[in-house]
Amino acid sequence: MLPFADALDLLEAWLQWAETSTLEPFRELARSIDRHLDAILNSLVHELSNARVESLNTRIRLLTRRAFGFHSAQPLIGMAMLSFGGLQVLLPGRPA
């Protein structure tokens, strides 16, 4: 992984190239990145991402498939709490 300053230099160089490109899609992309550059840089500096939220969302969707046929949302909520809440249920006859 590149150091932040080097990555920023490369991004700025690409943006300059794209803004002067003859290809309109590259110019549009450069304008879009330019509009959101502050947010992009903040997410890189603070190492923020929605990856964890998306991962949890996907895992909950898988639980929803398993919960198909339940008569209310309560069993799905219970399954999600048990699966992702960190609770370790000790079952009889099984080692801890």
C-alpha positions in Angstrom: 0.0 0.0 0.0 1.3 3.4 -0.9 1.8 6.1 1.7 -1.0 8.7 1.8 1.1 11.5 0.3 2.3 9.4 -2.6 -1.2 8.2 -3.3 -2.5 11.7 -3.2 0.1 12.8 -5.7 -0.8 10.0 -8.1 -4.5 10.8 -7.8 -3.9 14.5 -8.5 -1.8 13.7 -11.5 -4.5 11.4 -12.9 -7.2 14.0 -12.3 -5.1 16.6 -14.2 -4.7 14.1 -17.1 -8.4 13.1 -17.1 -9.6 16.7 -17.1 -7.7 17.4 -20.3 -8.5 14.1 -21.9 -10.4 13.9 -25.1 -12.6 11.2 -23.7 -15.7 12.6 -22.1 -16.3 9.6 -19.7 -12.9 10.3 -18.1 -13.6 14.0 -17.8 -17.0 13.2 -16.2 -15.3 10.9 -13.7 -12.6 13.5 -12.9 -15.3 16.1 -12.2 -17.2 13.6 -10.0 -14.1 12.7 -8.0 -13.2 16.4 -7.8 -16.7 17.2 -6.3 -16.2 14.5 -3.7 -12.5 14.8 -3.1 -12.7 16.2 0.4 -14.9 13.3 1.5 -12.7 10.8 -0.2 -9.6 12.1 1.4 -11.3 12.2 4.8 -12.3 8.6 4.5 -8.7 7.7 3.6 -7.1 9.7 6.4 -9.5 8.4 9.1 -9.6 4.9 7.5 -13.4 4.9 7.3 -15.4 2.6 5.1 -18.9 1.2 5.0 -17.4 -2.3 4.3 -18.3 -3.6 7.8 -21.9 -2.4 7.5 -22.2 -3.9 4.0 -20.8 -7.2 5.3 -23.2 -7.3 8.2 -26.1 -6.4 5.9 -25.2 -9.4 3.6 -25.0 -11.7 6.6 -28.4 -10.5 7.8 -29.9 -11.1 4.4 -28.6 -14.7 4.5 -30.3 -15.1 7.9 -33.5 -13.7 6.4 -33.5 -16.5 3.9 -33.2 -19.0 6.7 -36.0 -17.3 8.6 -38.4 -17.6 5.6 -41.7 -18.9 6.9 -41.5 -17.4 10.4 -44.7 -15.7 11.3 -43.1 -12.5 12.7 -39.8 -10.5 12.7 -39.0 -11.6 16.2 -37.3 -14.9 15.3 -35.2 -13.2 12.7 -34.2 -10.5 15.2 -33.4 -13.3 17.7 -31.3 -15.1 15.2 -29.4 -11.9 14.3 -28.7 -11.2 18.0 -27.5 -14.7 18.6 -25.4 -14.8 15.4 -23.8 -11.4 15.7 -24.2 -10.2 19.3 -21.2 -12.1 20.7 -23.2 -14.2 23.1 -21.7 -17.6 23.7 -24.6 -20.0 24.6 -23.4 -23.1 26.5 -25.2 -26.2 25.3 -25.6 -29.2 27.6 -23.1 -31.9 27.0 -20.8 -29.7 25.0 -17.4 -28.4 26.2 -17.1 -24.6 26.8 
